[in-house]
Structure formats: structure tokens, C-alpha cells
Amino acid sequence: MIYQEMLTQVIEKTRVQPDTGLTDAQVQEAREKYGDNRFVEPPKEGLVKKVIRSLSDITTIILIIAAVISLVTTVIQGHGDYFESFLIIAIVVINSVLSIVQEGRAEKALDSLKGLEREEAKVRRNGEVIFVPMTDVVVGDILVLENGVKIPADARLLKTSDLRVEESALTGESQPIEKDEDFITGESVPLGDRLNMVYRGTTIVNGRAEAVVVATGMETEMGKIAGLLGAEEREMTPMQKRLAQLGRQLTVVAIVAALIVLVLGIMQGDPIMELFMTAVSLAVAVVPETLMVIVTITLALGVQRMAARHAIVRRLPAVETLGSASVIASDKTGTLTQNKMTARQVWDATKDEVVPVDQVDTVPDALRFGALSTNVTVQDGQLSGLPTEIALVAGIGGVDAYRDLQAEYPKVYEIPFNSTRKRMTTVHKVADGYLAVTKGAFDVLLPKLPADVQSRATEINQQFGDQALRVITVAMTKLATISEEPTAEELERNLQLLGLVGIIDPPRPESAQAVAEARAAGIKTVMITGDHVATASAIAREIGILLPTDKALTGAELHAMSDEQLDATVQDYAVYARVTPEDKIRIVKAWQKRGDVVAMTGDGVNDAPALNAANAGIAMGQTGTDVAREAADIVLTDDNFATIVHAVEEGRGIYGNIRKTINFLMSANMSEIIVIVMAMIFGWGSPFMAAQLLFINLVSDGLPGFALAKEPAHGDVMNEKPINPKASVFAHGLGIRIAFNAILFAVITLLAQGYGVWTGNVEAGHTMAFVVLSMTSILHVFNIRSEKSMFRIKFSANRSLVMMAILAAVLSLLVVTVPVTQEIFHFHALTTGQWIITAILSVIPNVAWEIIKIVNRNNH
């Protein structure tokens, strides 16, 4: 690895003279060998392929075959109309268009990465420093880097001056990394510990440097992430899998029912064309035409509700997927924490007491003079500078307090921090001379402190370290005079220890409660981060992720594991620290192999591949990178971890409504099949034309079904276990309920048809069968709202349902009674007595279910 090699070896490999840079000929040679410094975009799926895929659904194929049979039969018979054929085709087209429109794949993630390519880079070529487009940077180029610059390619450092680089988007490390060109190691270390390297897409926040480019384009660490994004295929959601399984089951039902009808028809000597039309009716009866539309509407309404709660859904099925989530794999920095370094604890050495910074009455001198000895500036009322120094200034009260402090103690001299000294000293004018304030690393300042405080200071330093606090040591000395160019030896002797300040990127206030709520809902939260294991474990322990029974795993330990070992032990760990983007994908997939549904949260570029691999990817909207947002399914606009728990609750409610929809639609559809088959067995002939069944499926079932999407959750869904992703769509007794409903509906519908047969008025019997099945289905929607009696659930809780049920009933009655529609749909006018019979038959299922609910309630 480049970071493990001696610098002379790297220069020899890249064939560059650092003082002059590459020649034009060398630039061209490198470009031909390594290519441009840009990301390769995988081919996107075209519109034609999307259309073909949308039409390849098995239930859609059944409808297409039915439309073709209907069309061919009409042409062969030479009479009749094409109404049924065109109606079926229209349904197919509408479903296909909706399918294409609702797709929300994260195709823009690579576009966000490519947005980096439009920037310029400062390089040395032919002995001159010039600006070139980022895409023109090649291996061997000498980068000239300074404060504020975004690094254009992966490079090995040649020389540095107080260089610190912000790498949180790539590594998850919340603190800027202090770089060292002399760093060398023979061991394999994570990205964040490669101190002699800088990486594309990270930003210099302090100092200057020169570096030789060692990787460009897809070979950079950022490019490897782009490759992971492009290569990761997105799995079907649990509900998509269930609906696909339902489609296969319906296909079997359709084939079996069609064979029964054909055999019976041939045995009874029915005309072959009539049998084909009956087969078309069966196909229409099998397919719940409005199911996918209602599922889409249910998800879309959930999206609206989530948007009001600060979550933007980019991919509709992800809403339902969250309802099945059993693991939330969360990034630490910016997700569970505030991504803002904060002074949390201060030890006042003069009083020997440790106090939380947010609870101090009078600001201790350690914090006060620590804030004074900084290079923080104020721009437009905001603090600007290094995160640790901003934390000190914020700890004393912010902008106004800082300005007052600067006015009281004007700075006259400074010896800056560097990687060798690991401390900085500032000199301030006071009435009787000068104050020299020194702040820096504890181990560096400890030998300079009075012997009588060293033991206690070491004890406090260890105490702060156990809490994963970054310790800033603050000391001071008073001077009567100073020389014109004072040295460190002059300013840093006879130091008086003021105290220690513990700084950390603290948890968000809502994180602990959200983790607890997730646990109550049966969801395990784990932390996956590029940060150090001590810091990650401390935060995880504080917010309830790392329990006494859990363990933490480092990236180095993970690399030593095979996939099989990880799969066998992944559930033992709640913290995964110092991990790479590739590691994050391994962890997510290991949980998925256990059968868990994983929701992954994150905000950095390094999180994007895992967001893509997870069942549901969730990005932060405010602090998140464009790449993370585009790779995610859901974006949190308030960056609030607790919003995820609300989203899970919404997902569970949506899953419940989809199950209710399946119950509602399939009860009617299965009863249609039973009626047609039994009518053929009885020798009565099918009571329904395909167009009549389409009307029932689209209007009588469809309209109330649409309103089911608005049904609120009844009961506390967050006290239930996560939905088993492998469970059948008919699990938990739903299949039995549908079968019971279908048989009950079929019996009363056959009674209506039988009345016509027995009274010698077959056409009236067919019409009565249509009315009974329509009304039974419409009224059934009130049965399935809840396990409670339909009279104990307020109708006002879902006014849309009542309105749609009334509308469906009115339309169903109009189509039977209006002469024009009577002729189109081949209905027969009913007598008053026949209407009374249909009304009585239609309410039987509601009465039956009320009795069942009373019995169940008494048994419990």
C-alpha cells in the first residue's frame, strides 16, 4: 500500500520531480495509462426496459392474455363489441404507467459524486504552479494544497505545515485529522489513521501542503465508493416479495379454475367460444386490478404524513419496508451525535472540582483562558475556526462573551500550534504586564506543570479519557515583560495549571429516547462508524445502544473475520468502529442473512454504499452530503434520529392497511371464482361477463379500497414485534379469513343466481348475483377496519371510507337501473321483491362478522 512505502519509493514509482512536477509529455502518458480523473457511470435502465419490466408482472400477463382471448373471440364471432377487450387493456396500461412513475431508484448518487469534477485543482507542472480542471489531474501530479481547498485526488504528502484535513464525509471521524508527511507504518491501518495521505473529496481546514497524486478517478477511495454504489443491486422490499408471491399463487388459481371450467364445459357440450369468454371472466376475477394502485396510494399517503413529520421519501416501497425493520444500523457522527464539538466537562484545578460546562455558574479559568488562546474569528455573527477552538469559545457563552474577553485581554503575540509542539501559546497585555496562556495535549504539557498537581491531573485526564472526551490542557504564567521575539522557553516556564477541558461531539438530545422506543418495538439499534472504538463505545453506552451484554468490534478485527465468522457472530455486536465503506456493506449483509430487515442511517459519502445495500436507506437532510441523500430511500429534513421511529410507526400502519386491502379485494375476487366454477358445475352457466367483473373490481371494490389507504392504525403498533419479512401475505390468519369471506360471499351470490334459475328468470338471477356481490363487497369494508365491532370504530375517523362506500353503492345501483348501462352490461330490471331479497342477502356477512367478533371478545 502507498501509505506503507517510503516516500522515495513513491516518487520513483510516479516518475516525477517534486520541484518541477510533470512535463506535458508525462501528463499525456499518465492520462493514457490511468485515464481521466472522473467517475465511470454504469448504464441506466431505459424507458423501454422499464415498460417491459412493468408488463412482466405475472398478474399483468394474465390480464394481457385475457384481453387477447376476448379480442380474438369477438373477431371470430363477428358480432358484439370490443368494450371488454379495451377495458382490460386500459387497466394494464394505467398500472404500467403508475409503476414507472412511482419508481424512485437512487440513480443520482453518481451525479452528485461527479459534481466534484467541475472544480479546479492547483498543480505544479513544467516548473510552474497552474490551475487545471479536476478531471485533468493525473497520477504523478504535484498538488499544491492550502486552507479551504477540496482535495482533487488521492495523494501522498511530500511536505506539510500545520496541516489538518476534514475527513468526516469519507471516514466518519468527527475531528479534523492532523497530518504528518513523515508518518510510516508497516501495518495495515484504516483510512483515518493514514496520516501521510490525503483523499479526494476531503477538505483542508488548516495549514498548507504539497502532495504527489497516487490515484485518480475510480481508483481513488471516493471512486471505489462510486463503484460500490453502481454495483449494488437493490433487493425487492418485503411487501414487493409478498405481492410477487401472491401473483404466482393467483396464477395457479387461474390455471386450475380455467381447466375445471373447460373440462366441465366440454362435458356439458357448451360452445367453445363461450368457454373462452368464461375463461376471460375467470382471468379478470382472479386479478385484483386495483391492488397495486391502492398499494401505491397507501404508500403515497404515508409519504405525505411523513413529510409533515420531517421525512422526505424518495422511494415509495421504503415506507412499508420500515414497518418490517428489525435492525437500525446508524452512523454516529451527525446522526446520533450533533456533529459539533462541544465542551462538556471542565476540571478547575484551582478548586479541584469537575463540573459540566452547561451547569457552571461562573466560567472556570481553564475554559475562559482556553477560549482566549484560540484563533477563532467571528463572521456574520457566526464563529469560524477549528472545531475544538469553537467548542471552547461556545463554552464561555459564544460571540459576545468572546469579544468581551478579547477586549479585556488583547493578544500581542502567538506561538502557533504545530504537529511537533502539539500546543499553542498566546500572549495578552494586562495592566501589570503580560499573561502567557498555553493550551495543548495533556502528555506534552504534563512535564511542564508543577509536580504537586501532576498526579491529580493525570487522574482527571484518565477519567475524561474513559468518557471518550478529547482533553485540552490549559495553563498560564504571568510575565512582567517580554522580549521583542519571545521564545517558547521564555513563555512556557513556571506554568500554573488552570485545568482540563473535556470536549466531545455529543449525542443529539432525542437519540437516547428514540433508541429506547425502537427497543420497545423489538428493533435493535447498532452503531456503524469510522470513528475510534473508545469514542463510539462511550456515545453508544450513553444513549443505550451498547448494553452490558453487547460488544464492540473494530475494523481491524472485522478484516480478520471471514464472512462465515461474521455471519455467525454479527448479532453479538452493537458497535462497529473504524470501519470502511466496504465493511459497512459486509455488516449490513450479515444482518440481512440472519433474516433481519435493515434500516441504515448515515450522512457521509462513506455511508452511501451501505445506504444503497440496506433494505431502507435513511440520510440526514441538513448535515448529509448530496451523495448520501441521493443514495437513500428516505431523507430526514430535521436530521432527527427520532424521526426514524415515527417512520417505523408509519410503516407498520401502512403494512396493516395493505393487509386490510388484500383481505378486502381477495375476499371478493376469490368469491367470484367460486361462483363461476360452482355455477358451471350446477349447469347454470357463468352469471358474470368480464365487463361486469371489472366493474365490481374497479368500482365496488376499488373505491372503498382506495379509502382504506387513509385508515388510521387501531391499537399501539409500536408495542408489537417487527413484521417478519419472510411471513406470507396470508400469515396471522388472513388466509383463513379470506377463505371464509370468499365462501360466504359465494354462497349468498349463488343463492341470488339460484333464485333466478328456480323462478325461470335466469337474466334476473344474473343481475341479482351482481348486485349481491357488489353490495356485499362494499359493506365488507366496514368489517375489516378493526378487530372491534364496526359500530365501536368511529366513522368520522375515516370519512373518506364512508363517502367512497356510498359512492360505490350508488354507482353499482345506477349501472343496474339506468337503461343505457343496462344494455352495455347486459343487466335485467329487477322487481321490488327481488330487490328486497338482494338487500337481505347483502348484509349477511356483516351480521356474521359481528357475531364472530363478539365470540372472540368473550373468549379473550
N, C-alpha and C positions, 0 to 999 in steps of 0.2 A: 504494500500500500504506500502511496506517495508520502503520507504524513510520517511513515516509519523510516523513510530513506534520508540519507544525509543530503544537505542542500546542494552540495557539489554534484551528486548523482542526478538530482532533479534537473539542474541546469544543463548537465551533459545530455540527458535524455531529450530535452526540449530544444537543444542546439541553439541557444540564444545567449547573446552577450548582454547582461543586465544593464550595463551603462548605455548601450546604444539601442537595444531592442532588436526586433526582427527587421530584416530587409524586405522590400516589396516581393522579391522572389521567394523568400521563406514564407511570407504570408500566403502567397498563392499556393505554394507546395503544401502548407498545413491545411488550407481550405480544401484542397483536392483529397487529402488523406483523411481528414476528420469531418469534413462537411461544415455547413453554416452553423452558427450558434443560435439555432432555433429548434422548437419542438415539432415533432412529426405528428400530424393529426391522423388518427385512424379513419377509414372511410365511414361516412354516416349512412344510415339507412334511408333510402329514397322513398318518395311518396308511393310509388308503385308497389314496392315491397311491403310498405305499411298497410296498403289496401289489401294486398294478397294475404298478409298475416291476419288482418281483421276478419277476412272472409273464411279463414281456415278453421275457425271455431266449429266444433262438431255440431252444435245445435243450429248454427247458421247454415251449415252444409245440408242438414235435414230440411230446413225451410227452402233452400235453393232447389233441392231435388223435388220437394212438394210443388213448388212453383212451376218447374219444368213439366212435371206429370200433368198438372192442372192445365197448362197451356197446350200441351200435345193432345190431351184428351178433348179439349174444346175444339181444336182444329180438326181432329179426326171425326168428331161427331157432327161437325158442320153447323152446329146451332149453339145457342147460349151466348154468354158474354165473357169477356176477359177480365171481369171485375175481380174475381178471386185471385187470379194469377198476378195481376198488377198490384193488388193489395199486399200479397205476400212479399213480392219483390220490393215494394216500398218500405216494408218493415226491415228487410235485410239492409237496404241502402241507408236508412236512418241509423240503425245500430252500428253500421260500419263507420259512418261519418262521426258519430259520437265517440266511438272507440279511438279514432285517430286524433280527434280534437282533445280528448282528455289525457293523452299521453304526456308525461312530464319527466322524461329522461334527462339526466344531468349532462347534456351534450355540451353545455357552455363552459364546463370546467377547464377544458384545454384552451378555450378562447381567453379566459382570464389569465392563465399562465402565459399565453402568447402576448398578452398586453404588455408584459415586461420587455418584449423585444423592440418596442418603439423608442426606448430610451437610448441615450448615448453613453459611451464609455471613454475614459481618458487613458490613453496608452502611449508608450514610448516606442516609436519606430524610426529607423534610419537616423537615430541620434536626436530626434525631436519629439516633444510631447504634443500629441494631437488628439482631437476628439473624433471618434468613429461611431457609426451606428452599432448598437449592441449585437446585432446579428453578424457584424463583420469581425468580431473578436475571435481570434483563433488560438489554438494551443501554442504556447511559447510567447504569446504577447506579454509585455511587461505592463501591468496595471498600475496606474498612479492613483492612489486612493486617499480621500480626505473626509473630514467630518460631514455627515449628511448624505454621502454617496451610497447608492444602492449597487451592490456588487454584481457585475455582469456575468461572471463565470466562476467556476471553482478554481482556486489558485493557492499556491504555496507561498507563504510570506518570505520576502527577502530581507526587509528591514521595516521596523515599526517605531512609532513614537507615541507612547501612551495610548495604544490602540485598544478600543473596546467596540465590540460588534453586537448588535441586537439580533439574536438568532431564534427568538421565541416562535416565530411562524414556522421555522424549519425543525427545531428540536424540542420545543415546549419549555425550554429554560426561560424562567421569568426575568432573570437578571442578565444585563449585558455581560458578555464574556470578555475578559481581559486576555488579549492575545500575546503570544511570545514567539518570535521567529526562531529562537534557539531551542524551543521545546523539541524533544525527540524521545521516542519510546519504541521498544521492541515488541510491545504487546498490542493486541487489538483493543481499541477503545472506541466508545460511542462518538458520534459526530460532535456533541457538545464538549467533549474533552480533547478534541484535536486542536490544540492551541496554536499550532503553526499553520493552520489552514483557514481560508475564508471561503464562503459558499454563495453561489448565485442566489439572488433574491433576498439576502440578508442586508442589513444596513449598518453603516459605521456611525456610531453615536459620539465617538470621541477619538481624537488623535489623527495620525496620518500613517500611511504605509505604502510600500511597493511590494508587488507580488507577481509571480510568474504563473500564467494560466496553465492548468494541467488537464482540464476537462471542459468541453463546451457542449451545448445542445442537449441531446438525450442522454449523454454520458455524465452530465452534472447530477448532483444529488436531487436537485429540483426536477431535472429531466427524467430521472428514474421514477419520481413520483408521478409525473405526467404519463409515463409508460404504464405504471400500475393503474392509473385511472382509466386509460384507454383499454387495458387488457381485462379489466374486471367486468365479468358478465353479471348482470343483476338478476337475482333469483325472483321467481314468482312469489307474491305475498301469500300468506296462509289462506286468505279468502279466495284469491285467484286460483290456488290449488284446489280448494274445495269446490269452487264453481266449475273448474275443469273436470273434476271427478263427477260432479252432478251431470255435466254434459254427456260424459261417457255412459253413465247409468241410464240416462234418458234415451240414449241411442239404442241400448239393449232393449229397453221397454218398447220403443217404437218398432224395432225389428220383430220382436216376439208378437206384439199386438197385430202388426200388419200380416204376419204369417197366419195367425189364428183367423183373421178376417178373410184372407184369401182362401184358406182351406175350407172354412165354413161356407163362403160364398160360392165356391166351385161345387161343393157338395149339394148346395141348395139350388144350383143352376142359375145363379144371378148373372146378369150381363157383365162381361169383363171390364167394359168402360166404367160401369157403375162401381165395380170393385176398386178400380183405380182411383175414382173420386173419393171413395170411402177411405182409401189409403192416404190420400191427401189430407182428409179431415183428421185422420189419426196423427199424421205428422204435425199438423197445426195444434192438435190437442196436447201432444207431448211437449212441445216447446213453449216455455213461459216467455212469450215475446217481450214483455215489458220488464223482465227481471233485471237485465243488465242496465237498462235505462234507470230503473228505480234504485239499483245499487249505486249508480253514478250520482243520481240526485241526492241520495242519502249521504254519500261521501262529500258532495259539494256543499250541502247544508252544514255538515260538520266543519268543513273548511271555513265557512262564514262565521260560525260560532267561535272557532279557534282564532280567527283573525281578530275578533273583538277581544280576545284574551292574549294578544301579542304573539301569535304564532302564524307565520305565513306558510301555507302548504304548497309545495311546488309539484308534488306528485300525489294525485288523489288516493291511490291504494294505501299510501303510507299512513293515512289516518286510521284505517282499520287495523293495519299491522301493529300500531302502537297498543291497541287493545289486547294483542296477544303477547306483548313484550314481557319476557321473564327476566331479562338482564338489561340493565342500563350501563353501558361502558362509557364512562365520562372522562374527557380530558380534564386536567387540573387547572392549568393557567387560563384565566379568562372565562372559565365555565363554572367550576366550583369555587374558584377564587376571583378576586376583583381585578386581577392583572394590574395592580397598582401597589408598589412597595409602600408599606406603612410602618411607621414607628409604633411598635406595640408595647414593649416593656422598657423601662429605664431603671438602672440601678444608680441611685445617688450615693456616691462613695463618701461624701461628707456626712451623711446621715446613716449610711449602711442600711438603706431600705429599697426594696424593689416595688415599683408601682406601675400599674397600667397607664400608658400615656393618656388614654381618653378619660382618666379619672383623677388627674393631677389638679390640685387647686392652684399651686404656684409652680411654674415651669422649672424643673431642676436645671442646675447649671450645665450638667452633662448634655442635655438636649438643647438648651439655649445656645451655648457656645459651639456645640456641634453644628447647629444650623448656621451660626455666624461664619464658621470656617468652611464655606462652600462657594461654588461658582454659579449658583442658581441665579437666573435672570427673570425679570417679570416682563412678559409680552402680552399686551392687550388684556391685562388683568389676570393672566394665567402664568403659573410657574413653569419655567423651562430649564432643563438641565438633566443631569444624571438621575435616574430613578431613586437611588439611595439618598442623594442630597435633597431631592424634592421631598422625600419622606421625612427628613429631619426638619425642613422648613415648615411643612404641613403640620408637623407635630407641635410646633410652638404657636400655631394659630393661623398660618398662611401668609398671604401677601402683605397685609397691613402690619402684622407683628414683625415680619421680616424687614420691611422698610424702616420701621422704628428702630430695630436692632442695628441695622446698617448705619443709620444716622447717629446712634449713640456711640457706636464703636467703628469709626471709619477705617477701612482697610488701607494700609500703606505699603504692604509688601506680601509676597507669597512665594513659597517654595512648593511647586506643584507635585501632585501625586504622580508616581510612575511605577512601573511593574517591578522595579528593583527595590525602591524605598517602601512601597506599599503604605504610604502615609502622606499627608499634606500638612503644611504649616502655614498659617496666615498671621500677619502682624497687624495689630489695631492700635490706633492712638487713643490714649486716655489722658486724663488731667495730669497725673503724676508720672507719665512715661508711656510704656507700651505693654500690651498683652500679646503674647505669642500663643496661639491656640493650635494644638496638634491633634489630628484625628486620623485613625487608620486601623490596620489589622491588629488584633489583640496580641498575637505571638510576636509581632515586630516591636510593639510599644512596651510590652511587659518588662524587658530588661532595663528600660529607661525609667521605670517607676520606682518609688521608694520601696525598700524591702518590706516594710511593715504592712503594706497593702497588697503585696503580690499574691499571697496565699488566698486571701478572701476574694480578690479579683478573679483568680483562676477558678475558684469555686463557682462564682456567679457566671463566668464565661461558660463553664461546663453545663450549668443549669439552663442557660439560654440556648446552648447548642442542642441539648436534649429536646427542646421545643422547636428545633429546626429554625431558630432565629439567626439571622445574619448579624454578627456582633460588630458594632462600631465603638472603638475605644476613644474617649475624649480626655485630653489632658491640657494643662495650661501652665505657663510660667510668666511672672511679671518681670519686666526689664525697665531699668531707669533710662537707658539709652541703647541705641543700636547703631551698628556701623552702616556705612553707605550701601554696601552689598553684603548683608549678613548671611552667614553660612548656616547649614543645618546644625552643626555642632554648637554654634552660638545660641541658636533659638530653641534647641530641643534638649537643654540640660536643666537640671533642677525642676523637672516636671512635677506638677501636682495633679494627681488623678481626680478628675471630676466625676467619672463614672462610665458605665457601659450602656449603650442603646441597642436594643434588640429589634431588628427590622424583618418584616416578612410580607409576602403577598398574601393577605388574609382571606379567609373564606367569605363568600357572599353571606349576608345575614340570613337569607332564606334557605341556604343549602342544607343545613342540618335537619330542618323540619321536612324539607322535600325528600331527603333520603329516608327519614323515618316513615313518611307517608307511603313511599314506594315499598318499603319493607312490609308495612301492614297490608299492602295489596299483593304480597307474595313476590315482589320484584327485588332481585339482588342488584345492588349498585356496586360497580367496581371502578377503580381509577386506573386509567392508562395514560402515562405521561412520559415526556422526555426528560423531566426534571430528576434531581437526585433522590435516592430512595429515602434518605432521612427526612428531607423536606416533604416529600409526597406522603410518607407514613404519618408524619405529625399532623398534616392537614386532614388526611383520611381518618385518623383516630379522633380528631376534634369534631368532625361532622358525622361520625357514626358509620363510616364505610368500613374501616378496619376494626373489626371486633376482636376480642381476645382469642377466638378460635381461628381467626384468619391469618394468612401470611402475606408477606410482600416478596415480589420476585424482581430481580434486576435484569436488564437486557443481556448482560454477560452470562448470567445463569440460564436465561432463556435460550441463548445461542448454543449452549452446551446440551440442550434438550433436543431429542428427536421429536417429530410431530406426534408419534405414538405416546411418548412420555408426557408431552404437553396435554394431549387429549385426555390422558388418564388422571391428570392432577390439576387441570385448569380451575376446577371448582374450589380448590383449596386456597386460592389466592384472591385477595381483594384489591391489591395494589400491584401494578406492573410499572416499574420505574426505569428510566434511562433507556427507553425503547425507541426503535427506529420505525419509520412508516411501514416497512415490511413486517416488523414484529407485530405491529398493531393488527395487521390483516391476519396473521397467524393466530393471534389471541381471539379475535372475533370469530374466526372459522372454527377454532377449537370449541368455543361455547356452542356454536351452531351445530357441530357434530353431536353434541350431547342432546340435541333436540330443542335447545333454547332459541327463542326469538330475541335477537339482539338489537337494541336501540343504541346507536353510537352518537355521542355528542363531541363537538370539537369546534375550534375556531381557527386553527393554523393550517398552512399549506401541508404540513406533515400529517394532519388529520384526514385530509381529503380522500386518500385511497381507502382508509378504513370506513369512512362515512359511506363510500360507494359500496363497500363489501357488506356492510351491515344490512339487516332487514329494514331498518329505518334509520337514515342518517339525519342528524339534527345539528345545525350550525348556529353560531351566535351572529346576530344581525349587526350589532354595533361594533364589537371588537373583532369580529371574524374577518378573515381575508375573503376576497372575491372567490378564490378557488374553493375554499371550504363551503361558502354559501351555494355555489353553483353545483357542487358535488352532492349536496344534501337534499333530502326529501322535504325537510321542514326547516324553516329559519325562524329563530326567536328574535323578535324585534326589540325586546327588552333585556335580552341576554340573561334571563332569569331562569335558573335551573328548575325552580318550582313550576314554571310553565309546562315543563315536560310532564309532570304529574297530572296537571289539568288535561294535557293532551292524551295521556293514557286513559283517563276517565272518559274523555270524549270518545276515544277509540272503542272502549268497551261498550258504551251506549250505542254506538253505531253498529257494532257487531250484533248486539241484541236486536236492533231494528232490522238488520238484514236477515237474521233468523226468523223474525216475525214475518218478513216479506216472503221468504221461502215457504213458510208454513201457509201463509195466505194464498199464494199463487199455486203452489203444488197441490194443495188440497183440491182446488177447482180443476186443475189440469189432469190429475190422476183420476178424478171422478168422471171427467169427460171420456177418458179411455175406457174405463169400466162400463160406462153407459153404452158406448158404441159397440164394444165387444159383446156385452150381455144382450143388447138389442139384436145383434146378428144371431146369437145363439138361440134367442127366443123366436127368430124368424120375423121380427118386426121391421128390420132394416134400420140403418143409422138415422136417428132423429135430427142430426145436425149436418148442415153444409159447412164447408170450410170457412166461408164468409161469416156464418153465424158464430162459429167458434172464435174467429178472430175478433168479432165484436165483443164477445164475453171476455176474452183475454185482454183486449186493449181498453175497453170501457168499463165493464162491470168489475173486472179485477184491477185494471190499470189505474183508474182514477183514485180509488181508495188506497191502492198500493203506493201511489206517489205521496199521499198524505202521511203514510206510515213513516216516511223519512223524517217527519217532524215530531214523531212521538218522543216525549221525554223519557229518560230512564226511570223506571219504577223500582225503588229499592236502592241500597247502597252498593253499587257495583265495585267500589274500591275496597270492600271487605271480602271480596271473592278472590279465589286463586286466579292466576293468569290463564287465559284461554289456551287450551292445549292445541298447538298448531297442527298436530297430526290427527286430531279428532275429526271424525266425519262431520259433514254438514248436518247429518241427521242425528248427531250424538245427543245425549241427555234427554232421550225420549221424544225428540222431534219427529223421527221417522214413524214411531208408533202413532203419534197424534195425527200426522198427515194421512197415514193409512186409515185410521178411524174416521177422520173427516171425509176422506175420499169415498169410503164405503157408504157412510151415512148420506152424503150428498147424492151418490149414485142411486141408492135405494129410493129416495124420495123423488128423484128425477125420473127413474124408471116407473115409479107409481103414476107420475103425471102422464108419461107417454102411454103407459098401460091403460089408463083411463080412456084415452082416445081410441086405442085399439079395441077395448072391450065395448065401447059405445058406438063403434063403427065410424068414428070420425078421426081417422089417422092424422090428417093435417092439423086438426085442433090439438091432438095429443103431442105432436112435434112442437107446436107453438107453446103449449103448456110446459113441456120439458125445458124449453129455452128460458121461459120466464122464471120457473122454479130454480134452475141452476144459476141464473143471473142474480136473482134476489137472495138466494142462499149464500152465494159468494159475497155479495155486498154486505149483508148483515154479519157474516162471519168475521169481518174485520174488527168488530167490537169485542168478539170473543178472545182474540189473541193479543189484545193490548196489554193484558196483565194476567197474573195467576189469580188475582182477586176477581170478584164478581164485576161484570161490566157496569153495574149500577153503582159500584163503590169507587170507580175512577171517574173523576170529573170530566165531563165532555168538553168543558172550557179549557182543559189542559192541552187539547189539540183541536182547536176549532176547525182547522183545515180538513181534518179527517171527517168531521160531521158534514161539512159543506160538500166535500168530494163524494161522500157516500150518497147524499141526497141528489147531487148532480148525476151520478152514475145510475141511480134508481129511476130518475126522471127520463134520462136518455134511453134506458132499457125499455121503459114502458112506451115511450114515444115511437121507438123503432118498430114495436109490435102493433101499435094502433094507428099510426099515420099511413094512409093508403099508399103513398109513393114508396116509403121504406118497406111496407108490407110486401109490395111487388118485387122490389130489389132483393130482399132477403127471404122471399117465399114464406111469409107468415100468413096465418089464418086468423080471422076475427074471432074473439072468444066471447062466450055468453057470461052473464053475471054469475051463474053457478060455477062455471069453470074458473072465473077469477077468484071466487071465494076459496075453491079447492087449492089453487096455486098459492094463495096467501097463507092458508093453514100449513101447507107443506113447507113453505119457505122459512117459517120461524121454528121448525122442529129442531134444527141444530143448535140454535141459541138456547132453547129450553134444555136440551140435553147437556150442554156445557155448563149451564148454571147449576144443574143438579150435580154434575161431576165436581165442580169447584166447591160446592157445599160439602160433599162427601170428603174430599181431600182436606178441607179446612178442619172438619170434625176429627179426622184421623190424626192430624198433626197436633 
